[in-house]
Amino acid sequence: MSGLGDSITRGFNACGWFADCTSRSWSTGSSTSVDSHRNRIRTQNPDLTAYNDARSGAKIADLAGQARTAASRGVDYVTILMGANDACASSESSMTSVADFESRFRAAMQELAAGIPQASVFVASIPDIKRLWAVGKDSSSARTAWAAFGICQSMLAAPRSTSAEDEARRDRVRQRVVDFNGVLARICAEYGTCRYDGGAVFSYPFTLGQLSTWDYFHPSTSGQRALAEVTYQVLQAAPVAVPDA
């Protein structure tokens, strides 16, 4: 199997100071504290090999390249969680357009279909980054981290502001995520081997305690475990084939 995506799938900040922690990835991680897709599948197929082909900082424009890597490995199962960085930009105007997001995601799916047509693909929805603002805005530690590291300023700038302008900006950024998720759902549905999570990750009510205390943005170990659980539940309810599972 191969996990594609960004820093979330790399397990960034889940166990180390501003470092990838792939052992705690919701998708391919080996840690029993997360119980990833990889670990769950290995209970039925102990010989499963898992590759983490995601990259921290990646955007949807990088997904086709990751898909080519997965195809070159001849994997049977692919997970995709991509798009948070396309909405979490330095400013609202820097977000990826919906049209560009759609063309890039379609290109990545075409790479998978051409290179590994037998592979099952699981597409997770992009988390609701407005909830990130909601659970962290009253935490001085979260606000300090967001400002110091310039995190997701399209959404997290002026986190305590209640002005109409800032409220409207947050709503527009959230809508961009909703629109991106609509693209993921629509294109995934075009492929019989693809399963979208139905918005399960977007709808998950994550808490401040499930975020890394280093940046209050990336999932902590418990956050990664929650991602693994909520996404695998979708597969159990309406599965696509995974290796010998």
Protein Blocks (a to p, Z undefined) as FASTA:
>chain_A
ZZeddfklnopoklpghiacfklgfklpmbfklopaklmmmmmmmmbccddfbdehiafk
lmmmmmmmmmmnopabdcddehjlmmmcfbfklpccfklmmmmmmmmmmmmmmmmmmbcc
dddddddfklmmmmmmmpmklmmmmmmnopakllmgoklbcbfklmmmmmmmmmmmmmmm
mmmmmmmmmpmkbccehhmmmmpccdfklpcfklomaacfklmmmmmmmmmmmmmmmccd
dehZZ
